[in-house]
């Protein structure tokens, strides 16, 4: 047995003999002392220790084969995926005027009509093949709760039809949260609502500047009131978007939430992201301050800062995990309000990036435009220990920078600068690990 090519090994500050091992493929984490690690590398470790490392995905029989098999990882995921996951853009209306919105000038009155909705039901039933176990719709907008009647009618139609086939029907919301009252939430939960993602951009003053309502009023207070009313009804994922200038203010939001009684138990997850600097024809030309690459130097400190502030307050932060792009998943796609299909919500309205429609299905040749498996042509990707965490990065980021998805959005420099510190954060806050050297590889 040999150490996996997708294994990162770090020393621990102040613990000379301790080694921290992390598999970028299985995302397992363990501690070894230096002597045990040397024995593993020499093939002289106790069988039970090696068995544990194999189970954790940290030791393999053939490292070269492990790298070759990674090329088949996404086909394997597609073959075993039991879910059909579809983002549904109900309409382009919105009651907010967020200054950085990537949909920008697309916003307006366009919305899904009855004919498109009826065909959508038929198309989803066609795509829900016998091997599928769950249909999950992510309702999007604009603001999806401006179209709550459409949500209810689609859910009421699809839920019994999917259940009659032995499957499960569920849906989520990506909503600004201003319209999500407790009474409405109870209605939607009965129809299949399983979670919502709600965005709050830090403390009230900052949020209201970046995410005002269409009439220019603040939205922070209404959203937080709805969070408090709904947090016990279904899982809520709290999101937020920061810039280089305001990321240090986001802990103020967490403290405000706790003061309102919205502690860690109120949320299924809390995660803040850098604002994307969108440069295409739909963007607000007056906005600046976001990023179009993970390699912008300020992102290292910003991402580590907001991550630590969330973890140290006890709020749930998603664990590291393999991150294939939605484009690479066969049974994940977007249905726009007009019935046109896309492979990512960020691509709606971009001419030439349609992949079909709900009347005729997926078109032939869309894979070439989206540069499917583009990372396999890059030696830097094929041999990279971070490949399972990246798979060539974000195609939309590459598209924004270069006007094409042909080039990979390499995240190696960012992960080199952040992964070790993220793992130390996890040890300190998530696992409360004692980082003394230990020959037992299990944590």
C-alpha positions as CSV (number, residue, x, y, z in Angstrom):
1,X,0.0,0.0,0.0
2,X,1.1,3.6,-0.7
3,X,-0.1,7.0,0.2
4,X,-2.8,8.4,-2.1
5,X,-1.8,11.1,-4.7
6,X,-4.8,13.0,-3.3
7,X,-3.4,13.3,0.2
8,X,-2.1,16.5,1.8
9,X,0.1,16.3,4.8
10,X,0.8,19.3,7.2
11,X,2.7,19.8,10.3
12,X,0.9,21.2,13.3
13,X,2.1,24.5,14.9
14,X,3.7,23.9,18.2
15,X,3.4,20.1,17.9
16,X,6.7,19.0,16.4
17,X,5.8,15.3,16.0
18,X,2.2,15.7,14.9
19,X,1.1,15.4,11.3
20,X,-2.3,16.3,9.9
21,X,-3.5,14.2,6.9
22,X,-6.3,15.2,4.6
23,X,-7.7,13.4,1.6
24,X,-8.9,15.8,-1.1
25,X,-10.9,12.9,-2.6
26,X,-12.7,11.5,0.5
27,X,-12.3,14.7,2.5
28,X,-11.4,12.6,5.5
29,X,-9.1,14.1,8.2
30,X,-6.8,12.4,10.7
31,X,-3.8,12.9,12.9
32,X,-0.6,10.8,13.0
33,X,2.7,11.2,14.7
34,X,5.7,11.6,12.5
35,X,7.1,8.1,13.5
36,X,3.9,6.4,12.4
37,X,3.7,8.3,9.2
38,X,7.3,7.3,8.4
39,X,6.4,3.7,9.1
40,X,3.4,4.0,6.7
41,X,5.7,5.4,4.0
42,X,8.1,2.6,4.5
43,X,5.4,0.0,4.4
44,X,6.1,-1.2,7.9
45,X,3.1,0.1,9.8
46,X,0.8,-2.2,11.8
47,X,-2.0,-3.7,9.6
48,X,-4.8,-2.2,11.6
49,X,-3.4,1.3,11.0
50,X,-3.0,0.7,7.3
51,X,-6.5,-0.7,7.1
52,X,-7.8,2.5,8.7
53,X,-5.9,4.7,6.2
54,X,-7.3,2.6,3.3
55,X,-10.8,3.1,4.7
56,X,-10.2,6.8,4.9
57,X,-9.0,6.9,1.3
58,X,-5.5,8.0,2.3
59,X,-3.7,4.8,1.3
60,X,-4.1,2.9,-2.0
61,X,-2.5,-0.1,-3.7
62,X,-1.6,1.8,-6.9
63,X,-1.2,5.6,-6.8
64,X,-0.9,5.9,-10.6
65,X,-4.1,3.9,-11.1
66,X,-5.8,6.1,-8.5
67,X,-5.0,9.2,-10.7
68,X,-6.2,7.4,-13.8
69,X,-9.4,6.4,-12.1
70,X,-10.1,10.0,-11.2
71,X,-10.8,10.7,-14.9
72,X,-13.8,8.4,-14.5
73,X,-15.0,9.9,-11.3
74,X,-17.6,12.1,-12.9
75,X,-19.0,9.4,-15.1
76,X,-19.3,7.3,-12.0
77,X,-21.1,10.0,-10.1
78,X,-23.5,10.4,-13.1
79,X,-24.1,6.6,-13.2
80,X,-24.9,6.3,-9.5
81,X,-26.8,9.6,-9.0
82,X,-30.3,8.8,-7.9
83,X,-31.6,12.4,-8.1
84,X,-33.0,14.6,-10.8
85,X,-32.2,18.1,-9.7
86,X,-33.6,21.0,-11.7
87,X,-33.4,24.8,-11.1
88,X,-36.6,26.5,-12.3
89,X,-36.5,30.2,-13.1
90,X,-40.1,31.2,-12.5
91,X,-39.8,34.7,-13.7
92,X,-37.5,37.7,-13.9
93,X,-39.5,40.0,-11.6
94,X,-37.9,41.0,-8.3
95,X,-38.8,43.3,-5.4
96,X,-35.1,44.1,-4.7
97,X,-32.6,46.2,-6.6
98,X,-29.3,44.5,-5.5
99,X,-26.4,46.5,-6.9
100,X,-24.3,43.5,-7.9
101,X,-27.1,41.3,-9.3
102,X,-25.7,39.1,-12.2
103,X,-29.1,39.0,-13.8
104,X,-29.1,42.8,-14.0
105,X,-30.9,44.2,-17.0
106,X,-32.7,40.9,-17.6
107,X,-35.0,41.7,-14.7
108,X,-38.5,42.6,-15.8
109,X,-42.0,41.2,-16.3
110,X,-41.1,38.0,-18.1
111,X,-42.6,35.0,-16.3
112,X,-43.6,31.4,-16.8
113,X,-47.0,31.0,-18.4
114,X,-49.5,28.2,-18.1
115,X,-48.4,26.5,-21.3
116,X,-44.7,26.4,-20.3
117,X,-45.7,25.2,-16.8
118,X,-47.8,22.3,-18.3
119,X,-44.9,21.3,-20.6
120,X,-42.5,21.5,-17.7
121,X,-44.5,18.9,-15.8
122,X,-44.5,16.6,-18.8
123,X,-40.7,17.1,-19.4
124,X,-39.8,16.4,-15.8
125,X,-41.9,13.2,-15.8
126,X,-40.1,12.1,-19.0
127,X,-36.7,12.8,-17.4
128,X,-37.6,11.0,-14.1
129,X,-36.6,7.6,-15.3
130,X,-37.2,4.4,-13.3
131,X,-33.7,4.4,-11.7
132,X,-34.3,7.9,-10.2
133,X,-35.4,8.1,-6.6
134,X,-35.9,11.9,-6.0
135,X,-37.0,14.9,-8.0
136,X,-35.6,18.1,-6.4
137,X,-36.6,21.5,-7.8
138,X,-34.7,24.6,-6.9
139,X,-37.1,27.5,-7.4
140,X,-35.3,30.6,-8.5
141,X,-36.0,34.0,-9.9
142,X,-35.9,37.0,-10.0
143,X,-37.6,36.5,-6.6
144,X,-39.4,33.2,-6.7
145,X,-41.9,34.1,-4.0
146,X,-43.4,36.7,-6.4
147,X,-44.6,33.6,-8.2
148,X,-45.9,31.6,-5.2
149,X,-49.1,30.5,-7.0
150,X,-46.9,28.9,-9.7
151,X,-44.8,27.2,-7.0
152,X,-47.9,25.8,-5.4
153,X,-49.5,24.6,-8.6
154,X,-46.3,22.9,-9.9
155,X,-45.7,21.2,-6.5
156,X,-49.4,20.1,-6.2
157,X,-49.1,18.5,-9.7
158,X,-45.7,16.9,-9.4
159,X,-45.8,15.6,-5.8
160,X,-48.5,12.9,-6.3
161,X,-47.2,11.9,-9.7
162,X,-43.6,11.4,-8.5
163,X,-44.8,9.5,-5.4
164,X,-47.0,7.3,-7.5
165,X,-43.8,6.2,-9.2
166,X,-42.2,5.3,-5.9
167,X,-40.1,8.5,-5.8
168,X,-39.8,11.5,-3.5
169,X,-40.7,15.0,-4.6
170,X,-39.0,18.0,-2.8
171,X,-38.2,21.6,-3.6
172,X,-36.1,24.4,-2.3
173,X,-36.1,28.2,-2.6
174,X,-33.4,30.6,-3.4
175,X,-35.1,33.7,-2.0
176,X,-34.3,37.1,-0.7
177,X,-36.5,36.2,2.3
178,X,-38.6,39.4,2.4
179,X,-41.8,37.6,1.5
180,X,-41.3,34.3,3.4
181,X,-43.7,34.6,6.3
182,X,-44.4,31.8,8.7
183,X,-47.9,31.2,7.3
184,X,-46.6,30.8,3.8
185,X,-43.8,28.6,4.9
186,X,-46.2,26.2,6.5
187,X,-48.2,25.9,3.3
188,X,-45.1,25.3,1.3
189,X,-43.7,22.7,3.7
190,X,-46.9,20.7,3.2
191,X,-46.2,20.7,-0.5
192,X,-42.6,19.6,-0.3
193,X,-40.4,22.5,0.7
194,X,-37.3,21.1,2.4
195,X,-35.0,24.1,2.7
196,X,-34.4,27.7,1.6
197,X,-31.3,29.8,0.9
198,X,-31.6,33.3,2.1
199,X,-29.0,36.1,1.6
200,X,-28.2,38.7,4.2
201,X,-25.2,40.9,3.4
202,X,-23.8,41.6,6.9
203,X,-25.1,44.2,9.3
204,X,-28.2,46.3,8.6
205,X,-26.4,49.4,7.2
206,X,-24.3,47.4,4.8
207,X,-27.1,45.0,3.7
208,X,-29.5,47.8,3.0
209,X,-26.9,49.6,0.8
210,X,-26.2,46.5,-1.3
211,X,-29.7,44.9,-1.2
212,X,-32.4,47.6,-1.1
213,X,-35.9,47.1,-2.2
214,X,-36.9,48.4,-5.7
215,X,-38.3,51.6,-4.0
216,X,-35.0,52.2,-2.3
217,X,-36.0,51.1,1.2
218,X,-34.0,48.8,3.5
219,X,-34.8,45.1,3.6
220,X,-32.7,43.9,6.5
221,X,-35.3,44.2,9.2
222,X,-38.1,42.4,7.3
223,X,-35.7,39.5,6.4
224,X,-34.5,39.0,9.9
225,X,-38.1,39.0,11.2
226,X,-39.0,36.3,8.8
227,X,-35.9,34.3,9.7
228,X,-37.0,34.4,13.3
229,X,-40.5,33.3,12.4
230,X,-39.5,30.5,10.1
231,X,-36.3,29.0,11.5
232,X,-38.1,26.2,13.3
233,X,-40.4,25.3,10.4
234,X,-37.8,24.0,7.9
235,X,-34.0,24.2,7.4
236,X,-32.6,27.6,6.4
237,X,-29.2,28.1,4.8
238,X,-28.0,31.6,5.5
239,X,-25.8,33.2,2.8
240,X,-24.2,36.5,2.2
241,X,-22.0,38.3,-0.3
242,X,-19.0,40.3,0.7
243,X,-16.5,42.6,-1.0
244,X,-12.9,43.5,-0.3
245,X,-14.1,46.5,1.6
246,X,-16.8,45.1,3.8
247,X,-16.0,41.4,4.7
248,X,-14.7,42.3,8.1
249,X,-18.2,43.6,9.1
250,X,-19.9,40.3,8.6
251,X,-19.3,39.1,12.1
252,X,-21.6,41.9,13.2
253,X,-24.4,40.1,11.5
254,X,-23.7,36.9,13.4
255,X,-23.7,38.8,16.7
256,X,-27.0,40.5,15.8
257,X,-28.6,37.1,15.0
258,X,-27.6,35.7,18.3
259,X,-28.9,38.7,20.1
260,X,-32.3,38.1,18.4
261,X,-32.3,34.5,19.5
262,X,-31.1,33.2,16.2
263,X,-28.2,31.1,17.4
264,X,-26.4,28.3,15.6
265,X,-29.4,26.0,16.1
266,X,-31.5,28.2,13.9
267,X,-29.6,27.4,10.7
268,X,-28.7,24.4,8.7
269,X,-25.7,26.2,7.3
270,X,-24.1,29.6,7.3
271,X,-21.6,30.6,4.5
272,X,-20.6,33.9,3.0
273,X,-19.1,34.3,-0.5
274,X,-17.2,37.0,-2.4
275,X,-19.3,39.0,-4.8
276,X,-18.7,38.0,-8.4
277,X,-17.6,40.9,-10.6
278,X,-19.8,40.3,-13.6
279,X,-18.7,42.0,-16.8
280,X,-21.2,40.9,-19.4
281,X,-24.0,42.8,-21.1
282,X,-26.5,42.3,-18.2
283,X,-24.3,43.7,-15.4
284,X,-24.6,47.0,-13.5
285,X,-21.7,49.0,-15.1
286,X,-21.5,51.2,-11.9
287,X,-20.7,48.3,-9.6
288,X,-17.2,47.4,-8.7
289,X,-15.6,45.6,-5.7
290,X,-16.3,42.0,-6.5
291,X,-13.9,39.4,-8.0
292,X,-13.7,37.4,-11.2
293,X,-11.0,35.0,-10.0
294,X,-10.2,33.0,-6.8
295,X,-6.6,34.1,-7.3
296,X,-7.2,37.7,-6.3
297,X,-4.8,38.1,-3.2
298,X,-7.4,39.7,-0.9
299,X,-9.6,36.6,-1.1
300,X,-7.2,34.5,1.0
301,X,-7.5,36.6,4.1
302,X,-11.2,37.4,3.5
303,X,-12.3,33.8,3.1
304,X,-10.3,32.6,6.1
305,X,-11.5,35.5,8.2
306,X,-15.2,35.0,7.6
307,X,-14.9,31.2,7.9
308,X,-13.3,31.5,11.3
309,X,-15.8,34.0,12.6
310,X,-18.6,31.7,11.7
311,X,-17.0,28.6,13.2
312,X,-15.9,30.2,16.4
313,X,-19.4,31.4,17.1
314,X,-20.6,27.8,16.7
315,X,-22.7,28.4,13.5
316,X,-22.8,25.4,11.1
317,X,-20.3,25.8,8.2
318,X,-20.4,23.3,5.3
319,X,-17.6,20.8,5.3
320,X,-15.1,20.5,2.5
321,X,-16.3,18.0,-0.1
322,X,-15.7,17.1,-3.8
323,X,-17.2,19.8,-6.0
324,X,-18.1,18.9,-9.5
325,X,-19.6,21.6,-11.6
326,X,-23.3,21.5,-12.4
327,X,-22.4,21.5,-16.1
328,X,-20.7,18.1,-15.6
329,X,-23.8,16.4,-14.0
330,X,-26.1,14.7,-16.4
331,X,-29.2,15.1,-14.3
332,X,-28.8,18.7,-13.2
333,X,-29.9,21.6,-15.4
334,X,-31.9,24.8,-15.5
335,X,-35.3,25.5,-17.0
336,X,-35.8,29.2,-17.7
337,X,-39.3,30.8,-17.5
338,X,-39.7,30.5,-21.3
339,X,-38.8,26.7,-21.3
340,X,-35.3,27.1,-22.6
341,X,-32.7,24.8,-21.0
342,X,-29.3,25.9,-19.6
343,X,-26.7,24.1,-17.6
344,X,-26.2,26.8,-15.0
345,X,-28.4,29.6,-13.6
346,X,-25.6,32.1,-14.3
347,X,-25.9,31.4,-18.0
348,X,-29.5,32.2,-18.5
349,X,-30.0,34.7,-21.3
350,X,-26.5,34.2,-22.7
351,X,-27.0,33.6,-26.4
352,X,-25.3,30.5,-27.6
353,X,-25.3,28.8,-24.2
354,X,-28.8,27.3,-24.5
355,X,-28.7,23.5,-24.3
356,X,-32.2,22.8,-25.5
357,X,-35.8,23.3,-24.4
358,X,-38.6,21.4,-22.6
359,X,-40.4,20.6,-25.9
360,X,-37.5,18.9,-27.7
361,X,-35.0,18.1,-24.9
362,X,-31.3,18.5,-24.9
363,X,-29.7,19.5,-28.2
364,X,-26.7,17.7,-29.7
365,X,-23.3,19.3,-29.4
366,X,-23.9,21.5,-26.3
367,X,-21.0,19.7,-24.6
368,X,-18.5,21.3,-27.0
369,X,-19.6,24.8,-26.2
370,X,-19.5,24.1,-22.5
371,X,-16.0,22.4,-22.8
372,X,-17.1,19.3,-21.0
373,X,-14.2,17.6,-19.2
374,X,-11.9,20.4,-20.3
375,X,-9.7,19.8,-17.3
376,X,-8.7,16.4,-18.7
377,X,-6.7,18.2,-21.4
378,X,-4.7,20.1,-18.8
379,X,-1.7,18.3,-17.3
380,X,-1.7,20.7,-14.4
381,X,-5.2,19.4,-13.6
382,X,-4.7,15.7,-14.2
383,X,-1.7,15.6,-11.8
384,X,-3.1,18.0,-9.2
385,X,-3.7,16.8,-5.7
386,X,-6.6,19.3,-5.5
387,X,-8.5,17.9,-8.5
388,X,-11.4,16.4,-6.5
389,X,-12.0,19.8,-4.9
390,X,-11.9,21.7,-8.2
391,X,-12.4,19.8,-11.4
392,X,-11.2,22.7,-13.4
393,X,-13.0,25.4,-11.3
394,X,-16.0,27.6,-12.2
395,X,-16.8,27.8,-15.9
396,X,-18.7,31.0,-15.4
397,X,-15.7,32.7,-13.8
398,X,-13.6,31.6,-16.8
399,X,-16.3,32.8,-19.2
400,X,-16.5,36.2,-17.5
401,X,-12.7,36.7,-17.7
402,X,-12.0,35.2,-21.1
403,X,-15.3,35.1,-23.0
404,X,-15.0,31.3,-23.2
405,X,-15.1,28.2,-21.0
406,X,-12.2,26.5,-22.8
407,X,-9.7,27.5,-20.1
408,X,-9.8,26.0,-16.6
409,X,-10.4,28.2,-13.6
410,X,-7.4,26.9,-11.6
411,X,-7.8,27.1,-7.8
412,X,-4.5,25.6,-6.8
413,X,-2.9,28.8,-5.6
414,X,-5.9,29.6,-3.5
415,X,-6.0,26.2,-2.0
416,X,-2.3,26.2,-1.4
417,X,-2.8,29.4,0.6
418,X,-5.9,28.4,2.5
419,X,-6.3,24.6,2.9
420,X,-3.9,24.1,5.8
421,X,-5.5,27.0,7.8
422,X,-9.0,25.8,7.0
423,X,-8.1,22.4,8.4
424,X,-6.6,23.9,11.6
425,X,-9.8,25.9,12.0
426,X,-11.8,22.7,11.7
427,X,-9.7,21.0,14.3
428,X,-10.1,23.9,16.7
429,X,-13.8,24.7,16.3
430,X,-15.5,21.8,14.5
431,X,-13.8,18.8,16.2
432,X,-12.3,20.4,19.3
433,X,-9.4,18.0,18.6
434,X,-6.5,17.6,21.0
435,X,-3.6,17.9,18.6
436,X,-1.1,16.0,20.6
437,X,0.9,13.4,18.5
438,X,-1.0,10.1,18.4
439,X,-0.2,6.9,16.6
440,X,-3.8,6.0,16.3
441,X,-4.9,7.4,12.8
442,X,-8.6,7.8,13.7
443,X,-9.9,11.1,15.0
